[in-house]
Amino acid sequence: MQKKEKAQGFKYDFTPSELKTLLLHSKKCPECAGKLSKEKTCEMVKGEDVNSSSDPFFVSNIRVNHYGYIFRCQQCRKVFTLAELADRR
């Protein structure tokens, strides 16, 4: 049995407009005005893939959980990323 690799860090990527949409705006489908359900996504990546050398906490040889959000309409079943919802506002 293979041992599951454990992440040593985490990262969220939000622009100011995406953060505002996530925290403050109602979650209605831009297509049909149905209710959107929020789903958290996660992928494990190398630290060098999500960090930059200009970051004072740059560590290239670790595993990082990179989190994001998608929104699924309960009526029409369309899927939107947080960036797509923020751009439509």
ABEGO torsion letter per residue (X at the ends): XBBBBBBABBBBBBBAAAAAAAAABBBBBAAAGBBBBBBBBBBBBBAAAABBAABAABBAABBBBBBBBBBBBAAAGBBBBAAAAAAAX
